[in-house]
Amino acid sequence: MYDLQNWINDFLKNIVNSNTYAKNTYLAYRRDLYQFFEKTKKIDHKKDISLAQNLMQRALWVQKNVWNRLKPSSQQRKLAALKTFFLYLEKRHLIDEPIYHYLHGP
């Protein structure tokens, strides 16, 4: 089993250590990713699908059921946080599919 919250924390530490992101970007990513975790943590990981597919299902669910009430610019920012996080997971070989390509904004 994986620990999504620890992966998010590791990703955020990586952002801080890289010095390539503005403080406001870091704060927005942190808020958006923690919200993603909180809103989707009760979604079960089905054993018959890959981890990447599970994360994608969570992303699509939160986009459809939570973020749909936000302004398009806010939705885009939240999607940017998820895409960057998913790319981080792929580069570290924690997921095996480039799922960030499948996320699209409003």
NULUMPA-124724 format. One record per residue: x, y, z of N, C-alpha, C in turn. Coordinates in steps of 0.1 Angstrom, whole numbers. Atoms other than C-alpha are relative to their C-alpha. Layout:
BEGIN
{site {X,Y,Z},{X,Y,Z},{X,Y,Z}} ...
***
This chain:
BEGIN
{site {8,-12,0},{0,0,0},{9,12,0}} {site {-7,-12,1},{11,35,-6},{-5,10,10}} {site {4,-11,-10},{10,66,17},{0,13,-8}} {site {2,-12,8},{-3,95,-4},{4,12,8}} {site {-3,-12,-8},{1,120,25},{15,1,1}} {site {-14,-1,0},{38,111,28},{6,4,-13}} {site {-5,-3,13},{43,114,-9},{-2,15,-2}} {site {3,-15,1},{27,149,-8},{10,8,8}} {site {-9,-7,-9},{49,159,21},{14,0,-7}} {site {-13,0,7},{80,147,2},{1,9,-12}} {site {0,-9,11},{70,165,-29},{1,15,4}} {site {-1,-14,-5},{65,198,-9},{14,3,5}} {site {-14,-2,-4},{99,193,7},{9,2,-12}} {site {-8,-1,13},{114,189,-28},{-2,14,-6}} {site {2,-14,6},{98,222,-39},{8,10,8}} {site {-8,-9,-9},{113,240,-9},{15,-1,-3}} {site {-14,2,1},{147,225,-14},{5,4,-14}} {site {-5,-3,14},{148,232,-52},{2,15,-2}} {site {-1,-15,2},{144,270,-48},{-4,4,-14}} {site {5,-4,13},{127,271,-82},{-14,4,0}} {site {14,-5,-1},{92,279,-70},{-1,11,9}} {site {2,-11,-9},{80,311,-55},{-8,-5,12}} {site {7,4,-12},{67,310,-20},{-15,-1,-1}} {site {14,1,2},{32,317,-31},{-5,-12,-8}} {site {3,12,7},{33,288,-55},{1,-12,9}} {site {-1,11,-10},{45,265,-27},{-12,0,9}} {site {12,-1,-9},{17,277,-4},{-13,-5,-7}} {site {12,4,7},{-9,272,-31},{0,-15,-3}} {site {-1,15,2},{4,237,-40},{-3,-7,12}} {site {2,6,-13},{4,228,-4},{-15,-1,4}} {site {14,-1,-3},{-31,239,2},{-8,-9,-10}} {site {8,8,10},{-44,223,-31},{2,-15,2}} {site {-2,14,-1},{-27,190,-25},{-5,-6,13}} {site {6,5,-12},{-38,187,11},{-15,-1,-1}} {site {14,0,2},{-73,195,0},{-3,-13,-9}} {site {2,12,8},{-70,168,-27},{1,-13,9}} {site {-1,11,-9},{-58,143,0},{-12,-1,9}} {site {12,0,-10},{-86,152,25},{-13,-4,-7}} {site {13,3,7},{-114,151,-1},{0,-14,-6}} {site {0,13,7},{-103,118,-16},{5,-12,8}} {site {-6,11,-8},{-88,98,13},{-9,-12,3}} {site {9,10,-3},{-119,78,18},{-4,-9,-13}} {site {2,8,12},{-119,65,-18},{9,-12,1}} {site {-7,12,-1},{-108,29,-17},{9,-2,-12}} {site {-9,4,11},{-78,17,-37},{-4,-14,-4}} {site {5,13,5},{-92,-11,-58},{12,-8,-4}} {site {-12,9,2},{-68,-40,-61},{1,-3,-15}} {site {-1,4,14},{-76,-46,-98},{4,11,-9}} {site {-5,-11,9},{-64,-12,-110},{14,4,5}} {site {-13,-4,-4},{-29,3,-109},{-1,12,9}} {site {0,-12,-8},{-19,30,-85},{-2,13,-8}} {site {2,-12,8},{-17,55,-113},{-15,2,-4}} {site {15,-1,3},{-53,47,-123},{-8,4,12}} {site {7,-4,-12},{-64,50,-87},{1,15,2}} {site {-2,-15,-1},{-48,85,-85},{-8,8,-10}} {site {7,-6,11},{-64,94,-118},{-15,1,3}} {site {14,0,-4},{-98,84,-105},{-3,10,10}} {site {1,-10,-11},{-93,105,-74},{0,14,-6}} {site {-1,-14,6},{-83,135,-95},{-12,3,-8}} {site {12,-3,7},{-112,132,-118},{-12,2,9}} {site {11,-1,-10},{-136,127,-88},{0,14,6}} {site {-1,-13,-7},{-123,158,-70},{-3,12,-10}} {site {2,-10,10},{-123,178,-102},{-15,2,-3}} {site {15,0,3},{-160,169,-109},{-8,4,12}} {site {9,-2,-11},{-174,170,-74},{4,11,10}} {site {-4,-10,-10},{-154,196,-55},{5,13,-7}} {site {-6,-12,6},{-135,219,-78},{-9,7,-10}} {site {8,-5,11},{-163,224,-103},{-8,13,4}} {site {7,-12,-4},{-178,252,-82},{9,12,1}} {site {-10,-10,0},{-146,272,-84},{1,8,-13}} {site {-2,-8,13},{-137,299,-109},{10,-8,-8}} {site {-9,7,9},{-119,285,-139},{15,2,3}} {site {-14,-3,-3},{-86,302,-129},{4,-8,13}} {site {-3,8,-12},{-88,284,-94},{1,-14,-4}} {site {0,14,4},{-95,251,-111},{13,-3,-7}} {site {-12,2,7},{-65,256,-134},{12,-1,10}} {site {-11,0,-10},{-42,263,-104},{0,-13,7}} {site {1,13,-7},{-54,232,-86},{5,-11,-9}} {site {-5,10,9},{-48,211,-117},{15,1,-3}} {site {-14,-2,1},{-14,226,-121},{8,-7,12}} {site {-6,6,-11},{-6,214,-86},{0,-15,-1}} {site {1,14,2},{-18,179,-93},{9,-5,-11}} {site {-9,5,11},{0,176,-126},{14,0,4}} {site {-14,0,-4},{32,187,-111},{3,-11,10}} {site {-2,11,-10},{28,163,-82},{0,-14,-7}} {site {0,13,7},{19,134,-106},{13,-2,-8}} {site {-13,1,7},{50,142,-127},{11,-3,10}} {site {-10,4,-11},{71,141,-95},{0,-14,3}} {site {2,14,-3},{57,107,-87},{6,-9,-11}} {site {-5,8,11},{65,94,-122},{15,1,-1}} {site {-14,-1,1},{100,107,-122},{7,-8,11}} {site {-5,8,-11},{106,89,-89},{-4,-14,-1}} {site {5,14,3},{91,57,-104},{-9,-5,11}} {site {10,4,-9},{64,57,-78},{-13,-4,-7}} {site {11,4,8},{38,55,-105},{6,-3,-14}} {site {-6,4,12},{43,39,-139},{-7,5,-13}} {site {7,-6,11},{20,59,-161},{0,15,1}} {site {0,-15,0},{21,96,-172},{-14,5,1}} {site {14,-4,-1},{-13,104,-158},{-3,15,-1}} {site {2,-14,0},{-7,141,-157},{-5,5,-14}} {site {4,-4,14},{-13,142,-195},{-15,-1,-2}} {site {14,2,1},{-49,132,-189},{-9,10,7}} {site {7,-10,-7},{-59,161,-167},{-2,12,-8}} {site {3,-12,9},{-76,190,-185},{-8,9,8}} {site {7,-10,-7},{-89,222,-172},{-14,3,-6}} {site {13,-4,4},{-123,238,-176},{-1,6,-14}} 
***
